[in-house]
Amino acid sequence: MTYSERSNDPYSNVAPAVTTTPITEYHDLVRWGPIFAGIVVAIAGQLVLSALGAAIGLSAGASGAAAGTVGLGVGIWAIVSLLISLFLGSWVMASACGPMNKKTAMLNGTILWATTLAVSAWLLASGVSGTFGVIASSAGAVVDQIQAPDGVSLPDPGAIVPDVNAQEAQQYAANAAKAGWSFLLGSLLGLVAALIGSTVGARKPRVYT
């Protein structure tokens, strides 16, 4: 006769706890391939949106709109188009990557933002011809219509302006300071847009049981 011994432990029939561990997809955190793809999308989007803004601004100026109103609209659209293009570029970058957490996605989005900013500054400084040059020239034509306060026109950087009095110098400095603050604000907002786009497009890491 065979005897079976029963356990007195009340928890002997409880199933063991199930633990999940995220699968590590990559050894490195920065993925330059998707970042380059996002940069191309961001710059292309910026070119298209800038062309749209320049066309609308020139059309408004040709129809007799006030120069100050046209200049304000062009400035606002420049910031809005920058935010849209960086969001799209970061979203494409994160979508092209493998599964990763939000911290890694934001890291890659920050690198995309910085690289896009540097490439855009280089394109503007080097005067690239072609589509970008046409758009830049159109935008410059709109900006040339904008006048400083009290009707004093902004000077041409390539021309020598003689006999600039103290009041005009202060107005030029104020306009330059306004442009600098606008660039800083637009750059920081662009960083925020890139971070949002990267977190929205990031795929969550898979887990196994």
Secondary structure, 3 states (H helix, E strand, C coil): CCCCCCCCCCCCCCCCCCCCEECCCCCCCCCHHHHHHHHHHHHHHHHHHHHHHHHHHHHHHHCCCCHHHHHHHHHHHHHHHHHHHHHHHHHHHHHHCCCCCHHHHHHHHHHHHHHHHHHHHHHHHHCCCCHHHHHHHHHHHHHHCCECHHHCECCCCCCCCCCCCHHHHHHHHHHHHHHHHHHHHHHHHHHHHHHHHHHHHCCCCCEEC
